[in-house]
Amino acid sequence: MIIRRHMIVSGEVQGVGFRYRANYAAKGLGLTGYVRNLYDGRVELEVQGERELISRFLGEIDAGSFVHIDDIDYKDIPLVEDERSFRVMHSL
């Protein structure tokens, strides 16, 4: 089942390559969406794809040597039709 999940990730997630790890993992799993830094030190993601692949994605982004995730707040949101890629967006 395809879902879209909005996530706010807190912890040591800025300045450690987290966005680029997320981009690499998402593209490798065929997921779409985006990742961007927030002004308060957290990271925002939207990821769309099969539920199982999103679970694998979360495991891959938490595997970085310098990444330390304290918490992920998430909710499922409506799908974005015709989205074709995952991208790193400008910070808010």
DOKOLMI-748936 format. One record per residue (C-alpha): residue number from 1; y, z, x. Coordinates in nm, 2 decimals, m for minus. Each point is the difference from the previous one (the first is absolute). Layout:
BEGIN
@drengu=NUM&c2=Y&c3=Z&c1=X
...
//
This chain:
BEGIN
@drengu=1&c2=0.00&c3=0.00&c1=0.00
@drengu=2&c2=0.34&c3=m0.10&c1=0.14
@drengu=3&c2=0.27&c3=0.27&c1=m0.01
@drengu=4&c2=0.35&c3=0.05&c1=0.15
@drengu=5&c2=0.08&c3=0.34&c1=0.15
@drengu=6&c2=0.34&c3=0.13&c1=0.09
@drengu=7&c2=m0.02&c3=0.26&c1=0.28
@drengu=8&c2=0.25&c3=0.23&c1=0.18
@drengu=9&c2=m0.15&c3=0.12&c1=0.32
@drengu=10&c2=0.13&c3=0.30&c1=0.19
@drengu=11&c2=m0.08&c3=0.14&c1=0.34
@drengu=12&c2=0.05&c3=m0.15&c1=0.34
@drengu=13&c2=0.02&c3=m0.35&c1=m0.13
@drengu=14&c2=0.32&c3=m0.14&c1=0.15
@drengu=15&c2=0.05&c3=m0.12&c1=0.35
@drengu=16&c2=m0.38&c3=m0.01&c1=0.06
@drengu=17&c2=m0.09&c3=m0.35&c1=m0.10
@drengu=18&c2=m0.11&c3=0.10&c1=m0.35
@drengu=19&c2=0.16&c3=m0.30&c1=m0.18
@drengu=20&c2=m0.15&c3=m0.25&c1=0.23
@drengu=21&c2=m0.34&c3=0.17&c1=m0.02
@drengu=22&c2=0.03&c3=m0.02&c1=m0.38
@drengu=23&c2=0.10&c3=m0.37&c1=0.02
@drengu=24&c2=m0.30&c3=m0.08&c1=0.23
@drengu=25&c2=m0.25&c3=0.20&c1=m0.22
@drengu=26&c2=0.13&c3=m0.15&c1=m0.32
@drengu=27&c2=m0.02&c3=m0.36&c1=0.12
@drengu=28&c2=m0.35&c3=0.06&c1=0.15
@drengu=29&c2=m0.12&c3=0.12&c1=m0.34
@drengu=30&c2=0.18&c3=m0.27&c1=m0.20
@drengu=31&c2=0.23&c3=0.25&c1=m0.18
@drengu=32&c2=0.36&c3=m0.08&c1=m0.11
@drengu=33&c2=0.31&c3=0.21&c1=m0.03
@drengu=34&c2=0.25&c3=0.15&c1=0.24
@drengu=35&c2=0.08&c3=0.30&c1=0.23
@drengu=36&c2=0.34&c3=0.14&c1=0.09
@drengu=37&c2=0.16&c3=0.30&c1=0.16
@drengu=38&c2=0.20&c3=0.23&c1=m0.22
@drengu=39&c2=0.32&c3=0.18&c1=0.12
@drengu=40&c2=m0.16&c3=0.34&c1=m0.03
@drengu=41&c2=m0.28&c3=m0.06&c1=0.25
@drengu=42&c2=m0.27&c3=m0.10&c1=m0.25
@drengu=43&c2=m0.15&c3=m0.35&c1=m0.05
@drengu=44&c2=m0.03&c3=m0.19&c1=m0.32
@drengu=45&c2=m0.29&c3=m0.24&c1=m0.07
@drengu=46&c2=m0.11&c3=m0.22&c1=m0.29
@drengu=47&c2=m0.35&c3=m0.14&c1=0.04
@drengu=48&c2=m0.19&c3=m0.23&c1=m0.23
@drengu=49&c2=m0.36&c3=m0.09&c1=0.01
@drengu=50&c2=m0.35&c3=0.12&c1=m0.08
@drengu=51&c2=m0.01&c3=0.38&c1=m0.04
@drengu=52&c2=m0.27&c3=0.04&c1=0.27
@drengu=53&c2=0.20&c3=m0.21&c1=0.25
@drengu=54&c2=0.31&c3=0.22&c1=m0.06
@drengu=55&c2=m0.22&c3=0.30&c1=0.08
@drengu=56&c2=m0.11&c3=m0.17&c1=0.33
@drengu=57&c2=0.36&c3=m0.09&c1=0.07
@drengu=58&c2=0.10&c3=0.37&c1=m0.02
@drengu=59&c2=m0.27&c3=0.10&c1=0.24
@drengu=60&c2=0.11&c3=m0.27&c1=0.25
@drengu=61&c2=0.37&c3=0.10&c1=0.00
@drengu=62&c2=m0.08&c3=0.36&c1=0.05
@drengu=63&c2=m0.21&c3=m0.08&c1=0.31
@drengu=64&c2=0.29&c3=m0.05&c1=0.24
@drengu=65&c2=0.02&c3=0.22&c1=0.30
@drengu=66&c2=0.37&c3=0.09&c1=m0.07
@drengu=67&c2=m0.01&c3=m0.01&c1=m0.38
@drengu=68&c2=m0.03&c3=0.33&c1=m0.18
@drengu=69&c2=0.00&c3=m0.02&c1=m0.38
@drengu=70&c2=0.08&c3=0.33&c1=m0.17
@drengu=71&c2=0.01&c3=m0.12&c1=m0.36
@drengu=72&c2=m0.02&c3=m0.32&c1=m0.21
@drengu=73&c2=0.16&c3=0.00&c1=m0.35
@drengu=74&c2=m0.12&c3=m0.29&c1=m0.19
@drengu=75&c2=m0.02&c3=m0.16&c1=m0.35
@drengu=76&c2=m0.15&c3=m0.32&c1=m0.13
@drengu=77&c2=0.26&c3=m0.25&c1=m0.12
@drengu=78&c2=m0.01&c3=m0.34&c1=m0.16
@drengu=79&c2=m0.13&c3=m0.29&c1=0.20
@drengu=80&c2=0.24&c3=m0.25&c1=0.16
@drengu=81&c2=m0.12&c3=m0.34&c1=m0.10
@drengu=82&c2=0.01&c3=m0.28&c1=0.26
@drengu=83&c2=0.06&c3=0.23&c1=0.29
@drengu=84&c2=m0.16&c3=m0.17&c1=0.30
@drengu=85&c2=0.05&c3=0.23&c1=0.31
@drengu=86&c2=0.07&c3=0.34&c1=0.14
@drengu=87&c2=0.33&c3=0.05&c1=0.18
@drengu=88&c2=0.20&c3=0.25&c1=0.19
@drengu=89&c2=0.34&c3=0.04&c1=m0.18
@drengu=90&c2=0.33&c3=0.14&c1=0.13
@drengu=91&c2=0.05&c3=0.37&c1=m0.01
@drengu=92&c2=0.18&c3=0.17&c1=m0.29
//
